[in-house]
Protein backbone atom coordinates (compact mmCIF):
# COMPACT_ATOMS: atom_id res chain seq x y z
CA UNK A 1 0.00 0.00 0.00
CA UNK A 2 1.12 3.58 -0.50
CA UNK A 3 0.80 4.21 3.23
CA UNK A 4 2.72 1.16 4.30
CA UNK A 5 3.10 -1.88 2.10
CA UNK A 6 2.97 -5.03 4.09
CA UNK A 7 6.71 -5.57 4.39
CA UNK A 8 9.86 -3.79 3.30
CA UNK A 9 10.96 -6.84 1.38
CA UNK A 10 9.51 -7.50 -2.05
CA UNK A 11 7.84 -10.87 -2.48
CA UNK A 12 8.15 -12.96 -5.61
CA UNK A 13 4.80 -13.61 -7.22
CA UNK A 14 3.85 -17.21 -7.48
CA UNK A 15 1.77 -19.85 -5.83
CA UNK A 16 3.20 -21.69 -2.84
CA UNK A 17 0.32 -23.37 -1.02
CA UNK A 18 1.16 -25.32 2.13
CA UNK A 19 -1.47 -27.52 3.71
CA UNK A 20 -1.80 -29.39 6.96
CA UNK A 21 -0.88 -33.05 6.82
CA UNK A 22 -4.02 -34.65 8.27
CA UNK A 23 -7.37 -35.25 6.58
CA UNK A 24 -8.97 -31.82 6.68
CA UNK A 25 -12.40 -31.58 5.13
CA UNK A 26 -13.49 -28.17 6.35
CA UNK A 27 -17.00 -29.49 6.80
CA UNK A 28 -19.22 -27.28 8.97
CA UNK A 29 -19.86 -30.10 11.43
CA UNK A 30 -16.11 -30.41 11.92
CA UNK A 31 -15.64 -26.71 12.43
CA UNK A 32 -15.11 -25.00 9.08
CA UNK A 33 -11.97 -22.87 8.96
CA UNK A 34 -11.75 -19.10 8.69
CA UNK A 35 -9.82 -17.27 6.00
CA UNK A 36 -7.52 -14.28 6.26
CA UNK A 37 -6.25 -12.48 3.16
CA UNK A 38 -3.49 -9.87 2.96
CA UNK A 39 -3.70 -8.32 -0.51
CA UNK A 40 -0.73 -6.10 -1.27
CA UNK A 41 1.17 -4.47 -4.06
CA UNK A 42 3.93 -7.08 -4.14
CA UNK A 43 1.95 -10.24 -3.37
CA UNK A 44 -1.30 -11.51 -1.88
CA UNK A 45 -1.22 -14.11 0.89
CA UNK A 46 -3.95 -16.27 2.35
CA UNK A 47 -4.19 -18.26 5.56
CA UNK A 48 -6.83 -20.68 6.80
CA UNK A 49 -7.13 -21.18 10.56
CA UNK A 50 -9.17 -23.76 12.44
CA UNK A 51 -11.44 -22.81 15.33
CA UNK A 52 -8.53 -23.10 17.80
CA UNK A 53 -6.44 -20.70 15.74
CA UNK A 54 -4.11 -23.33 14.31
CA UNK A 55 -3.02 -23.02 10.67
CA UNK A 56 -4.80 -25.30 8.22
CA UNK A 57 -3.31 -24.09 4.94
CA UNK A 58 -1.64 -21.05 3.46
CA UNK A 59 -0.44 -19.76 0.15
CA UNK A 60 0.72 -16.81 -1.92
CA UNK A 61 -0.12 -15.43 -5.34
CA UNK A 62 0.88 -12.34 -7.28
CA UNK A 63 -0.05 -8.78 -6.28
CA UNK A 64 -3.63 -7.74 -5.62
CA UNK A 65 -4.10 -3.99 -5.17
CA UNK A 66 -7.50 -2.33 -4.95
CA UNK A 67 -6.70 0.25 -7.59
CA UNK A 68 -6.32 -2.54 -10.17
CA UNK A 69 -9.36 -4.65 -9.30
CA UNK A 70 -11.98 -2.68 -11.21
CA UNK A 71 -10.64 -3.79 -14.60
CA UNK A 72 -11.91 -7.12 -15.88
CA UNK A 73 -8.60 -7.82 -17.62
CA UNK A 74 -6.34 -6.78 -14.75
CA UNK A 75 -3.59 -9.11 -13.46
CA UNK A 76 -4.80 -8.25 -9.96
CA UNK A 77 -8.20 -9.81 -10.65
CA UNK A 78 -6.55 -12.87 -12.16
CA UNK A 79 -4.37 -13.20 -9.08
CA UNK A 80 -7.39 -12.87 -6.79
CA UNK A 81 -9.22 -15.59 -8.69
CA UNK A 82 -6.14 -17.80 -8.41
CA UNK A 83 -6.05 -17.20 -4.66
CA UNK A 84 -9.70 -18.16 -4.28
CA UNK A 85 -9.16 -21.30 -6.35
CA UNK A 86 -6.32 -22.33 -4.05
CA UNK A 87 -8.47 -21.74 -0.97
CA UNK A 88 -11.44 -23.62 -2.43
CA UNK A 89 -9.23 -26.60 -3.19
CA UNK A 90 -8.56 -26.95 0.54
CA UNK A 91 -11.83 -25.97 2.22
CA UNK A 92 -14.75 -23.57 2.12
CA UNK A 93 -14.24 -21.06 4.95
CA UNK A 94 -17.24 -19.87 6.94
CA UNK A 95 -15.78 -16.43 7.80
CA UNK A 96 -13.42 -14.24 5.77
CA UNK A 97 -11.47 -11.08 6.52
CA UNK A 98 -9.44 -9.47 3.74
CA UNK A 99 -7.08 -6.55 4.27
CA UNK A 100 -6.52 -4.83 0.94
CA UNK A 101 -3.93 -2.28 -0.12
CA UNK A 102 -5.30 0.99 -1.48
CA UNK A 103 -8.85 0.43 -0.25
CA UNK A 104 -10.93 2.54 2.14
CA UNK A 105 -12.89 0.62 4.76
CA UNK A 106 -16.64 0.86 4.21
CA UNK A 107 -16.26 2.27 0.68
CA UNK A 108 -18.40 1.18 -2.28
CA UNK A 109 -15.35 -0.60 -3.65
CA UNK A 110 -15.01 -2.57 -0.41
CA UNK A 111 -18.70 -3.54 -0.65
CA UNK A 112 -18.26 -4.73 -4.24
CA UNK A 113 -15.24 -6.80 -3.28
CA UNK A 114 -17.16 -8.32 -0.36
CA UNK A 115 -19.94 -9.34 -2.73
CA UNK A 116 -17.44 -10.82 -5.20
CA UNK A 117 -15.75 -12.91 -2.48
CA UNK A 118 -19.11 -14.10 -1.11
CA UNK A 119 -20.20 -15.21 -4.56
CA UNK A 120 -16.96 -17.02 -5.37
CA UNK A 121 -16.84 -18.78 -2.01
CA UNK A 122 -20.62 -19.37 -1.86
CA UNK A 123 -21.00 -17.67 1.51
CA UNK A 124 -23.93 -15.93 3.20
CA UNK A 125 -24.40 -12.20 3.69
CA UNK A 126 -22.16 -10.93 6.46
CA UNK A 127 -19.64 -13.75 6.19
CA UNK A 128 -17.05 -11.61 4.39
CA UNK A 129 -15.43 -8.40 5.64
CA UNK A 130 -13.12 -6.34 3.44
CA UNK A 131 -11.06 -3.67 5.18
CA UNK A 132 -8.17 -1.40 4.37
CA UNK A 133 -5.03 -3.29 5.40
CA UNK A 134 -4.07 -0.67 7.98
CA UNK A 135 -7.46 -1.09 9.66
CA UNK A 136 -6.99 -4.86 9.75
CA UNK A 137 -3.65 -4.34 11.46
CA UNK A 138 -5.23 -1.89 13.92
CA UNK A 139 -7.92 -4.35 14.93
CA UNK A 140 -5.31 -7.04 15.50
CA UNK A 141 -3.65 -4.75 18.04
CA UNK A 142 -6.54 -2.81 19.63
CA UNK A 143 -10.23 -2.72 20.21
CA UNK A 144 -11.76 0.36 18.50
CA UNK A 145 -10.94 3.45 20.52
CA UNK A 146 -8.14 1.83 22.52
CA UNK A 147 -4.92 3.05 20.92
CA UNK A 148 -2.91 4.33 17.97
CA UNK A 149 -1.35 2.00 15.40
CA UNK A 150 1.81 3.08 13.61
CA UNK A 151 2.14 0.93 10.50
CA UNK A 152 5.51 1.01 8.80
CA UNK A 153 6.11 -1.16 5.79
CA UNK A 154 7.30 0.34 2.53
CA UNK A 155 5.64 3.54 3.70
CA UNK A 156 4.37 4.80 7.04
CA UNK A 157 1.05 5.83 8.55
CA UNK A 158 -0.54 6.22 11.98
CA UNK A 159 -4.22 5.53 12.59
CA UNK A 160 -6.75 5.55 15.40
CA UNK A 161 -10.06 3.74 14.88
CA UNK A 162 -12.83 5.20 17.03
CA UNK A 163 -15.70 3.22 18.58
CA UNK A 164 -18.01 4.35 15.77
CA UNK A 165 -15.56 3.27 13.07
CA UNK A 166 -14.28 6.72 12.10
CA UNK A 167 -10.57 7.01 11.45
CA UNK A 168 -8.00 9.59 12.48
CA UNK A 169 -4.93 9.25 10.28
CA UNK A 170 -1.55 10.91 9.94
CA UNK A 171 0.94 10.21 7.19
CA UNK A 172 0.41 7.61 4.52
CA UNK A 173 0.97 10.08 1.71
CA UNK A 174 3.23 7.83 -0.33
CA UNK A 175 6.96 7.71 -0.91
CA UNK A 176 6.93 10.50 -3.51
CA UNK A 177 5.74 12.92 -0.84
CA UNK A 178 6.85 11.69 2.59
CA UNK A 179 6.36 8.32 4.35
CA UNK A 180 9.36 9.04 6.56
CA UNK A 181 10.36 6.15 8.77
CA UNK A 182 9.03 3.52 6.37
CA UNK A 183 11.10 0.88 4.63
CA UNK A 184 11.63 2.86 1.44
CA UNK A 185 12.76 5.89 3.45
CA UNK A 186 15.20 3.75 5.49
CA UNK A 187 16.69 2.13 2.40
CA UNK A 188 16.96 5.44 0.57
CA UNK A 189 18.62 7.20 3.53
CA UNK A 190 21.19 4.43 3.89
CA UNK A 191 21.96 4.45 0.18
CA UNK A 192 22.18 8.23 0.09
CA UNK A 193 24.73 8.31 2.89
CA UNK A 194 26.80 5.55 1.36
CA UNK A 195 26.83 7.11 -2.10
CA UNK A 196 27.72 10.54 -0.72
CA UNK A 197 30.65 8.95 1.08
CA UNK A 198 31.63 7.28 -2.20
CA UNK A 199 31.56 10.65 -3.95
CA UNK A 200 33.94 12.12 -1.37
CA UNK A 201 36.34 9.17 -1.38
CA UNK A 202 36.17 8.47 -5.10
CA UNK A 203 35.59 4.82 -4.28
CA UNK A 204 32.88 2.71 -2.64
CA UNK A 205 32.92 3.10 1.16
CA UNK A 206 33.74 0.26 3.50
CA UNK A 207 32.23 -0.71 6.81
CA UNK A 208 29.38 -2.84 8.11
CA UNK A 209 26.59 -0.79 6.50
CA UNK A 210 28.32 -0.75 3.12
CA UNK A 211 28.94 -4.49 3.29
CA UNK A 212 25.31 -5.25 4.16
CA UNK A 213 23.66 -2.86 1.70
CA UNK A 214 25.93 -3.44 -1.28
CA UNK A 215 25.78 -7.16 -0.59
CA UNK A 216 21.99 -6.99 -0.79
CA UNK A 217 22.22 -5.06 -4.07
CA UNK A 218 24.74 -7.41 -5.65
CA UNK A 219 27.68 -5.02 -5.84
CA UNK A 220 29.02 -1.59 -4.89
CA UNK A 221 29.84 -0.12 -8.31
CA UNK A 222 27.42 2.51 -9.57
CA UNK A 223 26.16 0.56 -12.64
CA UNK A 224 25.19 -2.35 -10.37
CA UNK A 225 23.55 -0.09 -7.79
CA UNK A 226 21.73 1.89 -10.46
CA UNK A 227 20.41 -1.23 -12.19
CA UNK A 228 19.19 -2.74 -8.92
CA UNK A 229 17.51 0.40 -7.62
CA UNK A 230 15.99 1.80 -10.79
CA UNK A 231 15.14 -1.64 -12.11
CA UNK A 232 13.52 -2.75 -8.86
CA UNK A 233 11.82 0.50 -7.85
CA UNK A 234 10.60 1.40 -4.39
CA UNK A 235 10.16 -2.22 -3.31
CA UNK A 236 13.84 -2.89 -4.05
CA UNK A 237 14.92 0.10 -1.99
CA UNK A 238 12.57 -0.81 0.87
CA UNK A 239 13.98 -4.33 0.84
CA UNK A 240 17.29 -2.88 2.07
CA UNK A 241 15.79 -2.31 5.53
CA UNK A 242 16.92 -5.71 6.89
CA UNK A 243 20.45 -4.95 5.68
CA UNK A 244 20.43 -1.64 7.55
CA UNK A 245 19.10 -3.40 10.65
CA UNK A 246 21.82 -6.04 10.39
CA UNK A 247 24.53 -3.38 10.17
CA UNK A 248 23.08 -1.59 13.19
CA UNK A 249 23.05 -4.82 15.20
CA UNK A 250 26.76 -5.13 14.42
CA UNK A 251 27.49 -1.65 15.73
CA UNK A 252 27.56 0.48 12.57
CA UNK A 253 27.11 4.11 13.61
CA UNK A 254 25.56 5.30 10.34
CA UNK A 255 23.00 2.50 10.38
CA UNK A 256 22.13 3.45 13.95
CA UNK A 257 21.63 7.07 12.88
CA UNK A 258 19.29 6.10 10.05
CA UNK A 259 17.16 3.79 12.19
CA UNK A 260 17.06 6.25 15.10
CA UNK A 261 15.77 8.97 12.81
CA UNK A 262 13.20 6.53 11.40
CA UNK A 263 12.04 5.76 14.93
CA UNK A 264 11.64 9.44 15.73
CA UNK A 265 9.65 9.98 12.54
CA UNK A 266 7.29 7.13 13.44
CA UNK A 267 6.87 8.58 16.92
CA UNK A 268 6.01 11.91 15.32
CA UNK A 269 3.14 10.29 13.41
CA UNK A 270 1.68 8.89 16.62
CA UNK A 271 2.11 12.23 18.39
CA UNK A 272 0.25 14.01 15.60
CA UNK A 273 -2.69 11.65 16.11
CA UNK A 274 -2.52 12.24 19.88
CA UNK A 275 -2.83 15.97 19.22
CA UNK A 276 -5.95 15.52 17.13
CA UNK A 277 -7.48 13.18 19.67
CA UNK A 278 -6.59 15.43 22.59
CA UNK A 279 -5.06 12.56 24.57
CA UNK A 280 -2.10 10.20 24.74
CA UNK A 281 -2.91 6.53 24.14
CA UNK A 282 -1.03 3.22 23.89
CA UNK A 283 0.86 2.78 20.63
CA UNK A 284 1.47 -0.39 18.61
CA UNK A 285 4.11 -0.57 15.89
CA UNK A 286 3.39 -3.05 13.09
CA UNK A 287 4.52 -3.75 9.53
CA UNK A 288 7.82 -4.98 8.18
CA UNK A 289 9.83 -2.17 9.78
CA UNK A 290 8.69 -3.37 13.21
CA UNK A 291 11.36 -6.05 12.87
CA UNK A 292 14.18 -3.50 12.64
CA UNK A 293 15.05 -4.02 16.29
CA UNK A 294 16.05 -1.82 19.25
CA UNK A 295 18.03 0.59 17.06
CA UNK A 296 14.63 1.82 15.80
CA UNK A 297 12.17 1.00 18.57
CA UNK A 298 14.17 2.49 21.45
CA UNK A 299 14.53 5.96 19.83
CA UNK A 300 10.85 5.75 18.88
CA UNK A 301 9.87 5.05 22.47
CA UNK A 302 12.04 7.90 23.76
CA UNK A 303 10.45 10.29 21.26
CA UNK A 304 6.90 9.47 22.35
CA UNK A 305 5.33 11.42 25.23
CA UNK A 306 6.58 10.25 28.61
CA UNK A 307 4.69 7.22 29.88
CA UNK A 308 3.38 6.10 26.47
CA UNK A 309 3.07 2.33 26.28
CA UNK A 310 4.66 1.01 23.07
CA UNK A 311 4.21 -2.56 21.87
CA UNK A 312 5.82 -4.05 18.78
CA UNK A 313 4.00 -6.61 16.66
CA UNK A 314 5.98 -8.78 14.27
CA UNK A 315 3.01 -10.92 13.24
CA UNK A 316 2.56 -11.04 9.44
CA UNK A 317 -0.48 -9.11 8.20
CA UNK A 318 -2.15 -12.24 6.84
CA UNK A 319 -2.07 -13.76 10.33
CA UNK A 320 -3.73 -10.64 11.71
CA UNK A 321 -6.52 -10.90 9.13
CA UNK A 322 -7.08 -14.59 9.81
CA UNK A 323 -7.12 -14.14 13.57
CA UNK A 324 -9.62 -11.29 13.25
CA UNK A 325 -11.80 -13.59 11.12
CA UNK A 326 -11.60 -16.25 13.81
CA UNK A 327 -12.53 -13.81 16.58
CA UNK A 328 -15.43 -12.45 14.59
CA UNK A 329 -16.62 -16.00 13.97
CA UNK A 330 -16.49 -16.88 17.67
CA UNK A 331 -18.08 -13.60 18.79
CA UNK A 332 -14.95 -12.43 20.61
CA UNK A 333 -14.82 -9.33 18.44
CA UNK A 334 -17.39 -7.14 16.72
CA UNK A 335 -17.09 -4.48 14.04
CA UNK A 336 -18.38 -0.92 14.21
CA UNK A 337 -21.91 -0.73 12.83
CA UNK A 338 -20.86 1.89 10.26
CA UNK A 339 -18.71 -0.73 8.49
CA UNK A 340 -21.46 -3.30 8.14
CA UNK A 341 -23.33 -3.60 4.88
CA UNK A 342 -26.90 -2.34 5.04
N, C-alpha and C positions, 0 to 999 in steps of 0.2 A: 504494500500500500504506500501511497505517497507520504502518509503521516506515520510510517513505521512498518515497513515490510517485515514479515514474520521473523526473519533472521538476517544477520549481516552476511551470511554465506549464501551464495547462489546454489540452488539445487538443480541437478540435471533432470530434465523431463524424462519421463519413462514410467513404466508400470512395474512396481516391485511389491506385489501383494504377499503378505505373510499371514498364515492362518494357524489357529491353534490345532494341536495334534489330535485331539479326541474327536468323537463323532458329534459334531455340533449341528443341530438342525435349525435352531432359531425358532422353533414352534412356539406359539403363544403359551401353550400349557407347560412348556419347559422354561419359560421366562425369556421372551424375545429380547434380543440385544438392543442397545441404543447406538445411534450413530453420531459421531462428531466429524465435522468437515472444516478444514482450514484452507480456504481458497485464496491463494496469493499470486503475486505477479511473477514469481519464479517457479512455483509448483503448487499443486493442490494435494493435500493429504487427507486421508480418511482413517477413522479408527472406530471399530465396533467394541463396545464394552458389554459384559454381562451385568446382571442385576447387582452383583457384588462389587462391580467396578474393575473386574479383571479383563484384560484384553482378550478379545475373541479373534480379531483379524485386523489387519491394517494394510495400507497401500499408498501409492503415490502416482499421480499422473502429471501431465504438463500444466502450465499456468492457467488459472481461471480468475480473471479480474472482472469486476462488475461492469466496467466501462466497455468491455468487449462482448458481453453476453447478449446484447440486443440485436446482434446481427446473426441471421440464420446460418451464414456460411463461416462464422468466426471459429478459429482454432479453439478459443476458450469454450465455446459450446460443445465442440467435439470432445474436448478433454473432460468436460463435466459429464457428458453422456458415457464416456469411457469409465469414469469414476463410479457412476451409478451401476453400470454393468458389472464392475468388479464386486461392488457391495452385494448386488442381487445374487451373484453366484455363490455367495457365502450364506446370507440370511436376509430376511426382510425385517428391518428394524421397526420398532413400534414407536420410537421417538427420535427426532432428528434436530440437531442444532448445527447450523452452518455459520461460520464467521467468514465474511467475504470482504476482500480488499476493495476499496473504492465505492463502498455502498453505505448509504445512510439508513440507520435503523428506523423502521416504521415507514419507509418511503414506498411509493407505488412500485418502484423497481424491486424492493424487497418482497412486497406482496406477490408480484408476478413470479419471482423465483421460488417463493414458498409453494405457490400453486403448481409450478412445474415439477418440483421435487415430490410433492404429494402424488401427482398423477403418475410419475415414473415409478415411484415406489409403492403405489396403490395403498396410500394411507388416508386416514380420515382427517377431516378439518381439525386444525389445532395440533396435529401431530408433528408439524414441521415449523421451526422457528429460524428465520434468517436475520442475522444481525451484522452490523459492521464489526470487523474483526477486533477493533479496539474495545468495543462494548462487550464482546465475548470475553476478552481478557479481563476487563473490569469485573464482570460478574463472577469470574473464577477467583478473584481476590477479595471482593467485598459484596455485601448486601447493598442494594441501592441506598444512597445517602450516607454510607459509612466511611468513605475515604476518597483518596485521589490516586488514580493510576497514572504512572509515568511509563509510557510504552516506547521503548527505544529499539528499533530494528534497523533497517536501512535509514529510516528517518526517525523523528521524535515527536511525541505529542503527550499532553497531559489531559486527563478527562475525569470529571466527576459526574456520576449518574445519580440524579435526585430520585426521591421516592416515587415521584409521578412520571419518571422516565425521561425528563428533560436533561439535556447535557450541557455542562459547562466545559469548554475546551480551551486549551492554549497550545499554540504551535501547530504542527502538522501541516505546514504550508508547502512542503516539498523541498527537495534538495536544491532546486534552482533558486529558491528564495532564502531558506534558512535551514531548519531541521538540525540545529546545532546539538551536538551530543549524541546523535545517531551514528550508525555504523558507517555510512558514507562519509560523514563529517570526520570521524576518527581516522578512517583510511586516508582521506584527502589531506588532513593536517599532518599525518605522519609522512606521507609522500612529499608534501610541500617542504617540510623541514629537511628531509634527506636530500632532495634535489637542490635546495638552496645551498646546503653544505657542499654538494658536488660542484655547484657553480663556483664557489669560493676556492675550493681545493683544486679544481680542474680534473678531478677524478672521483669515482664513486666513494662515498664515505664508508668507514668501517665501524664496527661496534655491533652490539646485540640487536638494536632496532634495525639497522641496515641488513644484517644477516637474515633476520626473520622476514622482513618485508620483501627484500629482493629475492629471497628464497621462494616466497609465496608467488612472486611474479615470474619466476623462471630466469632471472638474470638482473644485473645492475646497470647494463649499458642502456643508453637512452632509446635506441630502436626497440629493444625488448620491452622496456617499461612502457613506451608509447603504444606498442602493439597490444600489450595486455590490457592497459587502461582504456584506450579508446576503442579497442575491439570488444572489450567486455562491458563497458559502460558502468553505470552506478553500482550495479550488483558486484562487479569485479572489484571496485574500490572498497565497497562495504565489506567484502569478504576478507579484507586485510585486517579487520578488527582483531581476530584471534592472534595474528602475528604480533600486533602491537601489544596485546595482553601478555603474550609469551615473553616478549622483550622486557616488559615492565616487571614480570615475576622474576626475571633474572637480573634485575637491578639497573636497567637502562634508564638514565635520568630523563632523556627526551621522551621516551615512551610514557614515563610517569607524568610528565608535564601535560602531554596530550590527553591522557585518560583523566587526570585531575580536572582539567578544564572541561572535559566532556561531563564529568560528574557535576560540576558547578552549573553548567548549562541545564542539565536535567533538573537540578534542584530549583533553578530559576523558573522553569515551567510550572512545577508544583506550587511555588510561591505565588506566581501570577494567579493561579486558580484559587489559592487561599484568599487572596485579596478580593477577588470577585465574590467569593462565598461569604467573606467577612469572618472567617474562622480558620484555625489550623486544624488539620485532620491527619489521621494516619496515611502514610504513603506506601504504595507498593510499586516496585520497579519490575517490569516484565519486558519480554522481547529478547532477541539475540544478544544485545549489548549487556543484558543483566548478567551474563556469564563472564564479563570482563574482569571480575575479581575486585579485591580490596583497593587496588590502585584507582578504581573509578568510584566504588560505592562508599568508601570512607570520606573522600572529599565531598561527595554528594550529601552524605549525612551531616557533615560539618556545615555545609552551606544552607541546610534547611533551618527553619526557626528552631530555637532551643527546645528540646523536649519532644520534637516530632518523632514518631515511631516509624521507622523505615524497615520494610521487609523486602526481600529479593526473591522473586519466583523464577526458577529456571525450567519450569515445566513447558514442554512444547505447546504451541497454540492449539494443535489438534487435540491434545489431551484435555485442555481446558474446555473445548467445545463438547467433547464427549462426556466429560464429567458433569457439565451443566445439563446436558440432555438426560443423563442418569438421574440427577437430582430433581429435575422437572418431572420426570416420569414417576419418581417415588413420592413426590409432593414435598420434598425437603426445600425446594425453592419455588418461587413464583415470579412471574414477570409483571412489570408495571402494566396496568390496564391500557394505557395509551399505545402500547406496542402490539396489542392483540388485534387480530383482524376482526372487523365488525361482521 
